[in-house]
C-alpha cells in the first residue's frame, strides 16, 4: 500500500516539475518536462502558455500513476513569479504568449513612468523595472489587437503561471493567487495587502482582470476529476523563491537562502516586520495561519544562465558541470573578471542599461579562465546582496543555505564561502522550491505541523571560508571596479 503524499507543482522557467512527498519528506515520485524558450527579438523572452499547461499536466499524470490518486492528500503550486499571461476566460485561449520575467521589452515604458518610482517602491517594495508584471500586462493590452475591446466586455483575465494553472486545474472555476505572487506585480500594496487603485491608474491596468488574492495556505479550489480521476484540494500557493525560503530557512532570522538557478535569488525572512532597502526588493514572503511574513530579496538576473551562454552561445564548455573542473585547474583568477550583465543588472544595481563584460584578457587567457570568471561572478553578486541584507536587517547572518542546479558545484560554493566570509550549507534536498510548495500545502492540510516540516531539510555539506581574508577582499574590490565599467552602457 502506497503512503499518503502531498503533491507539488514547480512551474519553472525552462520546464515544469511535479513531485510527491511523504510525511518524512521522502520523494515518492517525480516527473519533469522542459518546454521551449521563445526569443522573438533581442531582449524578449516568451513561453507558450499551452506548453506550460501541457507539460505540467503530463508531469501530474506521471506522478499520480506512481503514487495513486487516492493517496494524494492535497496539491501545492509554486511558480516563476513575474511571468505574465492574459487569456480569454470564455475560450480559455491565451491572447498572447506568456511574457517571461527575464523579458526587457518594456524598458522605455519604465523610463517614461520614472516620475512614479518612489511611490511604487514605497507601496510595493519593488523597483520600477521590466522584471515585474505590470508593464508586461500593459504591453499586451496596448499592443495585441482586440484585447482592449475584450477587456471592456469582461472577457480577459490575467495571471502569473500559478493562476493560469489553477484556473485550468479547476476547470475555469477559480481565478486566484496568493500574496507572494501578487506582491511581484508592481500593483500590490504590501502594507495594505491589496491591489492598489493608484498603481492601477499609473500602469493603466483594469482591476477587473486581476485575480483574487487568498492567503498562501488557503484552499484555492479543487482539482477537476477529469485529470486523474479524483477531486483533490489545491491548498497552498507560493512564488518559487518564497517556497525555497520556506523549505530552507522557514521562520529563522539568522539565515538566508540562495537559489542558484537561471538567475540567482537570495532571500531572508524579516518575519512580521517590513524592512525597506534602497538596493533590494522588499516583498511578501507568505501569509500563513493568517500572519503575514515579509522578506528582503536580491534578484540577480544572470546566474546559471551565464554557464548556459558559455555552453550554447560561446561553445566554451560542453556542459555546465565542466566549469567546476576548469575553474579548479587554476591557482587563482589571474585578474580576469566577467560581469554577466547579459540582460542588464538586477540587485543591487537595478541598471537595465548595463551590459556584459569580460575584462583582464591576455594572450595567456584560456577557456578555464572564462569558466572560472563566470563562477566567481555568481559568488561576487551574492556577496553584494548579502552585504546589503545585513545592513538593512541590522543582523549578522550565521549561515547561507543554498540550493539550485549550480549548488552541486563545489568550486562555486567554496569560493562563495571565501568571498562572503560566511558558512555555506548545501542541503540534502536540492528541489526546495517544490518542497516549499508541498510544505505550504501540507501545513494547510494538517499533513505536517510547522515543527515537523522544519525537520525535513538537513545539511549535505558545509563550506567555510578558507581563502585568506586579505586576498578575498582584493578579489572583491576588483570585481566592484569591473562592475562600474559595465554600468549605463546602453543609453
C-alpha positions, 0 to 999 in steps of 0.5 A: 500500500502506497503512503499518503503524499502531498503533491507539488507543482514547480512551474519553472522557467525552462520546464515544469516539475511535479513531485510527491512527498511523504510525511518524512519528506521522502520523494515518492515520485517525480516527473519533469518536462522542459518546454521551449524558450521563445526569443522573438527579438533581442531582449524578449523572452516568451513561453507558450502558455499551452506548453506550460499547461501541457507539460505540467499536466503530463508531469501530474499524470506521471506522478499520480500513476506512481503514487495513486490518486487516492493517496494524494492528500492535497496539491501545492503550486509554486511558480516563476513569479513575474511571468505574465499571461492574459487569456480569454476566460470564455475560450480559455485561449491565451491572447498572447504568449506568456511574457517571461520575467527575464523579458526587457521589452518594456524598458522605455515604458519604465523610463517614461513612468520614472516620475512614479518610482518612489511611490511604487517602491514605497507601496510595493517594495519593488523597483520600477523595472521590466522584471515585474508584471505590470508593464508586461500586462500593459504591453499586451493590452496596448499592443495585441489587437482586440484585447482592449475591446475584450477587456471592456466586455469582461472577457480577459483575465490575467495571471502569473503561471500559478493562476493560469494553472489553477484556473485550468486545474479547476476547470475555469472555476477559480481565478486566484493567487496568493500574496507572494505572487501578487506582491511581484506585480508592481500593483500590490500594496504590501502594507495594505495587502491589496491591489492598489487603485493608484498603481492601477491608474499609473500602469493603466491596468483594469482591476477587473482582470486581476485575480483574487488574492487568498492567503498562501495556505488557503484552499484555492479550489479543487482539482477537476476529476477529469485529470486523474480521476479524483477531486483533490484540494489545491491548498497552498500557493507560493512564488518559487523563491518564497517556497525555497525560503520556506523549505530552507530557512522557514521562520529563522532570522539568522539565515538566508537562502540562495537559489542558484538557478537561471538567475540567482535569488537570495532571500531572508525572512524579516518575519512580521516586520517590513524592512525597506532597502534602497538596493533590494526588493522588499516583498511578501514572503507568505501569509500563513495561519493568517500572519503575514511574513515579509522578506528582503530579496536580491534578484540577480538576473544572470546566474546559471544562465551565464554557464548556459551562454558559455555552453550554447552561445560561446561553445566554451564548455560542453556542459555546465558541470565542466566549469567546476573542473576548469575553474579548479585547474587554476591557482587563482583568477589571474585578474580576469573578471566577467560581469554577466550583465547579459540582460542588464543588472538586477540587485543591487544595481537595478541598471537595465542599461548595463551590459556584459563584460569580460575584462583582464584578457591576455594572450595567456587567457584560456577557456578555464579562465572564462569558466572560472570568471563566470563562477566567481561572478555568481559568488561576487553578486551574492556577496553584494546582496548579502552585504546589503541584507545585513545592513538593512536587517541590522543582523549578522547572518550565521549561515547561507543555505543554498540550493539550485542546479549550480549548488552541486558545484563545489568550486562555486560554493567554496569560493562563495564561502571565501568571498562572503566570509560566511558558512555555506550549507548545501542541503540534502534536498536540492528541489526546495522550491517544490518542497516549499510548495508541498510544505505550504500545502501540507501545513494547510492540510494538517499533513505536517505541523510547522515543527515537523516540516522544519525537520525535513531539510538537513545539511549535505555539506558545509563550506567555510571560508578558507581563502585568506581574508586579505586576498578575498577582499582584493578579489572583491574590490576588483570585481566592484571596479569591473562592475562600474565599467559595465554600468549605463552602457546602453543609453 
